[in-house]
Amino acid sequence: KSGFRTDKVVSTDPSVEYQPGRPPTTFDEPRLATRSTAPPKHDELAPVMQRFAEKVLVNRLRLKEFFRDFDRLNVNKMPVASFRMALSIAFDRMRTELTEKEFALLCVHYGTEMGDGSPAVRWRDFIHDVESLV
């Protein structure tokens, strides 16, 4: 006996490797889509970007300072949840209400993938576009 409560699980199929604690190699759960097939219309994104540019101009915000801390690997992109947090911190006190649809629009327009395939946002491109409107 091995001393464990259950015996080691061995697959009968030699092509499937068993790795304890990891999903099987045949695990085919779909990932979240980072980009839709159709890019968002410019007229849908323009008012959102104009609102951000207005707040940056009036309050003299340096957006890079809010987003840089969330980009730990310094690859100019961050996970979607971190992008939402950085937006919230930067624009929270200015009454910039961002709807879920508008946030999804930003994520689709600036969407990309991290090295591991998880959805991410190109934050430097977002900042550049906002500051170009100022």
PEKA-V209385 format. One record per backbone hydrogen bond with DSSP energy under -0.5 kcal/mol. NH is the residue of the N-H (numbers start at 1). CO is the residue of the C=O. If there is no record, write none. Layout:
# PEKA-V209385
nh->NH co->CO
nh->NH co->CO
This chain:
# PEKA-V209385
nh->10 co->8
nh->14 co->12
nh->16 co->13
nh->17 co->15
nh->19 co->17
nh->22 co->19
nh->25 co->17
nh->27 co->24
nh->39 co->37
nh->44 co->41
nh->45 co->41
nh->46 co->42
nh->47 co->43
nh->49 co->45
nh->50 co->46
nh->51 co->47
nh->52 co->48
nh->53 co->49
nh->54 co->50
nh->55 co->51
nh->56 co->52
nh->57 co->53
nh->58 co->54
nh->59 co->55
nh->60 co->56
nh->61 co->56
nh->63 co->61
nh->65 co->62
nh->66 co->62
nh->66 co->63
nh->67 co->63
nh->68 co->64
nh->69 co->65
nh->70 co->67
nh->71 co->67
nh->71 co->68
nh->72 co->70
nh->74 co->71
nh->78 co->121
nh->80 co->119
nh->83 co->79
nh->84 co->80
nh->85 co->81
nh->86 co->82
nh->87 co->83
nh->88 co->84
nh->89 co->85
nh->90 co->86
nh->91 co->87
nh->92 co->88
nh->94 co->91
nh->95 co->92
nh->96 co->91
nh->97 co->95
nh->98 co->96
nh->99 co->97
nh->103 co->99
nh->104 co->100
nh->105 co->101
nh->106 co->102
nh->107 co->103
nh->108 co->104
nh->109 co->105
nh->110 co->106
nh->112 co->120
nh->114 co->118
nh->117 co->114
nh->120 co->112
nh->121 co->78
nh->122 co->110
nh->123 co->121
nh->124 co->76
nh->126 co->122
nh->127 co->123
nh->128 co->124
nh->129 co->125
nh->130 co->126
nh->131 co->127
nh->132 co->128
nh->133 co->129
nh->133 co->130
nh->134 co->130
